[in-house]
Amino acid sequence: MTYEKTQISPLASNRPKGFTTQVKNNVNKRNILTELSSNWLVAGSAEATTGIHIVQGPGLYCGDPIENSWTQVGNNQSTGFCLHRIQNGVIMGANHGMYSLDYENFKWKQLHDETLTEVLTATSYTTTTDLRLIAGSPYGVASSYIDRLNVTRWVFHSDKLNPNERFTNTLLVDSNDQSRWIAGTEAGIIMYLGFGKHNKHANLCGIPVRALHQDHKGFWAGCDRGGIYHSSDGLKWNDFGERIETPIYNITSFDDEIVAATGRGILQRMTKKNSNMLGPQMLFADVAIDPKNSNQWLAAASPGGLWFSSNKGKRWRQIIPFKNARSILPPEKLTP
């Protein structure tokens, strides 16, 4: 396994002009929509910091690791903890709350109110009339609604839980039933039912859960003590392979294989008994796979920056000058 450092255009005064300037010059908005949808999005920074829990801004970047071209998106310089795509836009959960970037007018919009502060994870579901957001924070799980002044407000669904049960690291909406939300907390897995009206504890409890993923095989969870678990219903969980001596921070999958960002590299698990630890041995907060080309992986480390592989993790190239990266969105599969 080999590693390389690849210099890119500096993300500073002489970087390519950002999309904000292009919009002001009346560049076709359709081109912007395509650019942000067809490229990688990264919440990260070119500034140094000291760890995963205090990743510094300056916000969101759009680019292509093959061409080594990155542009800061807009003027939001928050510390991005999570990214979530919505129709014609993207949501960023941050140290100061939640923001949305609208691809049509290319403006950042504040979504948090006085009740929603630090957002660690975000997802969404759709109703017959609108989009509803769900946020996970150290203070619990909250869902959005629009008040009579057309302002986004929040309702918390976890007030009756204890502090560790409220502390939500990751969220997932069941793709087969939007009324079921699965939360990975400091106390384990908690299922929210009936669009947050009720909750139920899963059998995976007493251990911090930091990663959730759903694919055609069911649900996957990654834990603080190096365990990957599988469930068919989100409530009953079984371990999937041997535990490793490091936390699991994020999980994705391709071709029936599990790929996880861990505290000591990128874990590739093919079966319960067959797995590899790939990449440099550092704390990776996120890993994503290009849905159009499963050979291409992008991993975010904090500290450590951004790392790219074009051959399923066998060889890695560091993207300079990223010093920290926390969350990644791969390109979308755009329909013609």
N, C-alpha and C positions, 0 to 999 in steps of 0.2 A: 504494500500500500504506500502511495507516495502523496506528498503534499506540495503545492506550489503557491506562491504569492503573485497575484496579477494586479498591476497598477491600472486604475481607471481614472477617468476625468475627475479631478478633485471636486468634492462636494462643497465648494466654498465660492469665493468671489468669481472665479473663472470657470465655474461649472456651466453646462448648457442652460439657456434661458428656461425658466420654469413655465409650467402651463399657465400660471396666473397671468404672466405678461402676454402669453400668446392669446388668451381669451380677450384681453383688453385690445389687442390688435385685430380682433374679429376673425381669428382663425376658425375654420369650420368646426362647429361643436361636435359633429359626428366623428371627426378625426380624433378628438379628445376622448370621446366615449370608447372608440376602438382602441386607442392607445392604452387607456387605463384598464380595459377589459382583457386585452390580449397580452399584457406584460405582467411581470411579477410585481407585487406590492410588498414593501417591507417597512415595518415600524422599527426604526433604528436610529443610530447616531454615529457621526464621525468623531465625536468627543469621547475621551476616556472616562471611565467610571470604575466602580469597584465591585460590582456584583449584580446578580439577577434582580434583586429586590429594589434597586435604585437606578434602573436603566434611565439614562437621561435622553431628552429630545434629540434632535429637533423635529420629530414627527414622522411623516410618511414619505417614502420614496417609491418611485416607479422606475422600472428599468428591465434590462435584459442582461443576465450574467454571461451570456456567450459573447455579446458585443461589448461588455464592460461599460455600459452607458446607463447612468442613473440621474434622475432629476427629482429634486424635492417638490412635493405636491402641495401647492398652496402655501399659506403662511402660518399654518398651525404648528407650533413648536412644542406641543405637549409630549410627555413621556408615554408612548404608546405601549400598552400591555397586551392588547388583543385587536384583531381585525376580523370583520365579518362583511361579506358582500351582500348587498340587497339590490333590488332592481334599479338600475341606473345610478348606483352609488355604492358607497362603502361606509361602514361604521367603525369607529376607532374608540375602544375603551382605554382610558388614560388615567394618569395619576390625579387629574383634577375633575374627572367625570367622563362624559361620553359626547362624541361629536359625530356628525355625519357630513360626508362630502357628496354633494349632488353633482353628477356628471353633466347635467344640462346647463346649470348656471355657474358651475365650478366655484362654489362657495362652501366654506365650512360653516356648519350650523351647530350651536350648542343644544344638546338634548337633555342635559342633566338639570335638575332643580336643586333646591336647598337640602333635599333628602338623599340625593344620590351623589356621592362624592367619588371615591376611588373605584374604578370599574376594572375588574380583573378578567372578566369573560363576558361575551355578548353573543346573543343569537336572536332569532326572530321567527315569527309564524304569520301567516296571512289569514284574514277573515274574509267574508264575502264583500266587505267594503274597504278595508284598509290593511296596512301592515302594522303589526304589534311587535315591539322590541322587548327582549328579556335581558336583564343585566344581573351579573353575579358580582358581589363585592364582599369585603370582610364583614359587612353588616347584614348580608342575606341576599335573597333573590327578589327582584322587583320587576314588574311588567309595566309597560307604558300605556298611556291613553292621552287623548287630546281634549283639553278642557274647552270651555265656551269662548275663551280668548284665543283659541288656536295655538295653545302652548302645550308642549309635551310635559306631562306630569307622570308620577310614578306611584305604584301601589306595591307595598312589600308583602310577601307571602310567608315569611319565615319568623315572624316576631315571637311565636310561641316556642321556638327552638332554643337550645342552649348556644353559647357563643361559638363553640367548635362546629356545631351543626349549621349555624348561620354562615360561617366563614366559607364562601363558595369560590373554589379555584377554577372550575370548569363547568360548562353547561351544554346540554344537548337536547334538542327537540326531536322526539321520535318521528322519523320521517313517515311512519305508517299511521300515526295518531298524534296530531298536533296538540292535543289536550294533555299529553304526557310529556313532562320535562324531567330530565335526569340531571342531577346536580352532584358533582364531585366536591366534597367538603373536607374539612380537617377531621371530621368524624366518620368519613366513609361516604357511601352512596345514599342519597335521599331522592325518592321519586315524588314529583309534584303532579297531582292528578286534577282533572277538571279545570284546566287552565289556571292552576295554582290555588284552587279552593281547598284542597286537602294535600297532605303529604304522607308518605309511607317509607319506612326504613328498609333498605335492602339488607341481604345477609353479609354484604361486604361492608363491615363497620369496624370502628376502633382503629382505623388507619387512614392517614391523609390520602385522598385521591386527587391527582393533579391533571389527569388526562382522560378524555372520553372520545370515542370514535364509533361511528356506525357504518357498516357496509352490508353487503348481501348475506353475510354469515351471522349478523347480529350486532351486539354491542361489545365494545372493548373498553377496558379501564386500565390506567396506569397508576401505580401507587408509590408512596414515598419510600418504601423499603424494597424497591426493585422488582415488584411483581406486576405481571400482566394478567388480567382476568377477562373471561368471556362470559356473556350472558345472552340468552335468546329472548328474554323478556324485560331485562333491566332491573329485575329484583333478585333473582337467584343467580349468583356468580360462582364460577369455578376457575381455578388457576390454569393458566396456559403456559406450560413449560416451567423451567427452573427459574427461581428468583436470581436477580443480580444484585450486587452490593452497591447500588446507587439508585436514586429516585428516577422515576419516569415522568417527564414533563409534557410530552405530547405524543400522540399516536396517529399514524395514517396507514394506508394499506394500498396494495396494488397486486394484481395477479395472485390472489390468495396468500400473499405474504404480508406480515406486519412490519412496519418500520417505526421506530420510536426514538425520540430525542431524550437522552438520559444525561445524568451528571458526569458521565465519563465517555461520551461519544454517541454514535448512532447505532442503535440495535436493530438488526435485521433478523426476524424470527420467521422461519419457513414452516416449521412444525413444532410441536411441543419439545422435541428432542434435538432440533437442528436450528442453531442460531449463530450469528456472527456479530461481533462488535466492530464497527467500521468508523473511519474518520479519526481525526485527532482526539486525544483524550482530554476533553474539556467539557464544561457544562453547556449543553445545548438546550435552549429553551423551546425551540420549535424546529420542525422539519416538514417540508412539503414536497410533493411530487407533481411534475407537470402532467396534467390529465391527457395531453396530446402526445406525450412522449415519456413513458415511464422510466427511461434511462436517465432523465434529468432530475436531479434532486437539489434542493436548496435548503441549507440548515442555518439557523440563527443561534449564535452563542453570545453570552453576556457574563463576563467580558470575553472577547475573542472575535467578534464581528460576524461576517457572512462567509459561508463556505459553499462551493458549488461542485457537484459531480455530474459528469455526463455519461457515466457507465455504471449506474446503480450502486454508487458508493465505493467502488474499487479504487478510484483515484479522486483526490480532492484538490481544489484550487481556492485559495483565500482571495476574497474580493476586497481590495484596498480602496479607500481608506476607512471602511466601516470598522469602528472599534467595538460597537455593541449593536446587537439586534435581538428583538424580543418576539416578534410575530411576523409570519409570512403568509401571503395569499398567492397561490399559483395562478397562472393565466386561466381564464375561462375558456370553455369550449364554445366558441361562438358559432352560431348557425348562420349559413349564408343569407 
